[in-house]
């Protein structure tokens, strides 16, 4: 199987003592359409902000086409 287009593993994002994301993992394959759903405060916006580089992650790894 081919490497995912985007792969995020063990993503953590903290704002001081507030844990916005704890060990979140996410991947999107080529030609795949993905919806991100969840309750208010679940971390959807934070995950996308981390992926886009708008906010730095606290820890974890992001790969695009297999490259970190």
Secondary structure, DSSP 4 states (H G I P E B T S, - for coil): -PPPSEEEEEEEEEETTEEEEEEEEEEE-TT--------TTSSHHHHHHHHHTSS--SEEEEEETTB-
